[in-house]
Amino acid sequence: MLRYNNVRHRLTLWYVGVFGLMLLLFICGATVLEYWQLTRQLYHAEIQDIETAEGLLAFAPDGHLVFHEEYHNHPQSLLLLDRYMEVLTPSGQVLLRNAKLQGQALGGPPFPDEGLASYHERRVRLRDGTRVLLISHIHSIEDRPLLIRLAYSSAPIEQGVLQFVVLLLLAVPPALLFAAVAGYRMARGALQPLQKMALRAETITASDLGQRLPVENPNDELGHMARVFNDLLQRLQNSFEILKRFTADASHELRTPLSSIRSVGEVALQRLHTTEEYRDTIGSMLEEVTRLTEMVDGLLSISRADAGQFVLHRTTFSALELAREVVTLLGLLAEEKGQQIQIKGDADLTVNADRFVLQRGVGNIVENAIKHGPGGSRILILVARTGNYVDISVEDRGETIPEPLREKIFERFFRIDASRSRDAGGSGLGLAIAKWAIEVNGGSVSLRPGQQGGNLFLVRIPAASESPLT
Amino acid sequence: MTTGLNILLVEDERKLAEAVAEGLQGEGYDVTLSPSGEDALSSTRRFHFDLILLDVMLPARSGLDVLGDMRRTGVNAPVLILTSRDSIEDRVLGLDAGADDYLVKPFAFAELLARVRALMRRNLPAAPSSLRIADLTLELDGRTATRGGRKLELTAREFDLLEYLLLNCGSVVSREMLAREVWKQVMRYTPLDNVIDVQITRLRRKLDGDFQKKLLHTVRGVGFVLREDEP
């Protein structure tokens, strides 16, 4: 039993089907043409014959029409034995019927103008069922107009055509078989690389994403597909590595507060303490719980955005105003460090985004700048338009982050200097959350060196349609 | 100290339920524990409650389902929903089902207490025009604060902060509550915790700096409290 759900078989089947259909169409066309040509030839022969016959007709002295049939003896006219002939007056009186007709009428009573202008052709059926091709022509003998009808059976033509068709049809099965074999081999050849790819793909697992599909011809469709799949594998491999690192980091980060809670609790229970000491112990444990909660909350928001489950509540607002809000909120931290935050830009530049989410994103970046900028330094926030985007740049005077780390600092739990940042009280998620909050709003964030040392965080948000071009 | 108010706590997590019940009893409320939705429904049929705390993730039946049944059977006590889901859609679902407020786990106990008090207060007359603790007076209309007859120079934010602490005088408020009520932030926002700490330090300097008796206290791991005696 053939499996038709196999592409090779299906391709072959289609190939054979289309080829067979074309063959049939060709046979039909050829047959019609052959039949038409043979009919034309017969009519042509009849016209010649009718002219000959007219020469052989004469009126006998007694007024009867006579056909000089002795002509039949001529060997060339043997064919004429098959000739049907009838002669009538224009009014329909039968003057002569040849023997071949055996008394049957040839074409019945004449219709008006039959054979008058030229030779009139038609098909008729005799009483005994014989189909004939009939020619009528008016011819005058001794000034009397006579309607002469002459016909031949169409059976030989039909037989000839039938033979022709049978001959052609006999050639069809071998032709189809040949087409099937050729089509199958071609399809198999074309799909061979696909099979190899499938075999290779079956061996690739999550732990073994380094493998790639074989590319036979990089320029054809299958080669293109293999390359696309290989790119996909590369991306998967990258994400898997990030995920692996993230899982390792996350368990480490979650374990740190957990082990603090555990040790603090266990040590407190080792001996009796004063109420004050117990309060302190419990407070310390609660601090770690808060840290854990914050971490889980942050991870949850990011993973929810990753899974596309985050619903944004978009409004249109001024980017400069957002920057001012952030500074109003966090300015106190800068003040404590003696830092100055300067905001510049056009208040008319608007963005269409979720205000709270974006505020959180920009806020985390500003907080980062305050945290890493030296005391007494200046932080510059600039709002400007670039093409279809509104840029909010935050520039600090902290230590410039070297090139290879500029992408990494947006990863979850990434710390340039593990001990330093944890002391500063960070959850290690601030910039990862900032990146999430900005990207979920259709924007992007990147880090570059500041113009006068330090770092410049560039937040790029799609401009609202009504935002003016500057 | 007892308030004479009855609270029904529907929560299947025994440890959490017992801790919350103990905390509420410590504040003078009578608490009835109910481990399942069915049990809670039969309790509400037999007794009157002034407030219902309802967990959403109950065994067998969702808390929202149970809430619907309670409302249909004529229970009109305020309902505070407790859940670990915090998306806005879930909040809307909860409020649609007839809840009066919503609290996301893990919550600070101080926050729970504040919500419970707010729901109980709902029908009480409006807040007074001035607040007082020890020798500190806050005039809400003129927005002035005086301690020991001396006017305190407070920024707008510091005044709001002090007002909120004074409104919850005697109870601990968490940083989360301050972020929402004083800073008006709807989302949890980590850098704000640092801002709050700085702001509290500044307020404390102005409020307690020159006085023997300290009013503003930090409760480690929980938050802040305004009270006369040491916590």
Contacts between the chains, C-beta under 8 A, distances in Angstrom:
chain1	res1	chain2	res2	distance
A	279	B	220	7.2
A	280	B	220	6.5
A	282	B	221	6.8
A	283	B	219	6.9
A	283	B	220	2.7
A	283	B	221	3.7
A	283	B	222	7.0
A	284	B	220	6.9
A	284	B	221	6.5
A	285	B	221	6.7
A	286	B	220	7.2
A	286	B	221	2.7
A	286	B	222	5.9
A	287	B	220	6.9
A	287	B	221	4.5
A	289	B	106	7.4
A	289	B	221	7.4
A	290	B	221	6.9
A	293	B	106	5.6
A	294	B	188	7.2
A	294	B	190	5.8
A	297	B	188	5.6
A	298	B	190	7.5
A	304	B	87	7.6
A	309	B	87	7.7
A	311	B	87	7.4
A	311	B	88	6.7
A	311	B	89	6.8
A	313	B	88	7.9
A	329	B	183	6.8
A	329	B	185	7.8
A	329	B	192	6.9
A	329	B	195	6.6
A	330	B	191	5.9
A	330	B	192	7.9
A	330	B	195	6.0
A	332	B	195	5.2
A	332	B	198	5.0
A	332	B	199	6.2
A	333	B	191	7.2
A	333	B	194	5.8
A	333	B	195	5.9
A	333	B	198	6.3
A	336	B	198	5.5
A	356	B	185	7.9
A	356	B	186	5.8
A	356	B	187	5.3
A	357	B	187	7.5
A	360	B	187	5.8
A	360	B	189	5.7
A	363	B	189	6.6
A	363	B	191	6.0
A	364	B	190	7.6
A	364	B	191	6.6
A	367	B	190	8.0
A	367	B	191	3.7
A	367	B	194	7.6
A	425	B	194	7.2
A	427	B	190	6.3
A	429	B	190	7.8
A	430	B	190	6.6
A	430	B	191	7.5
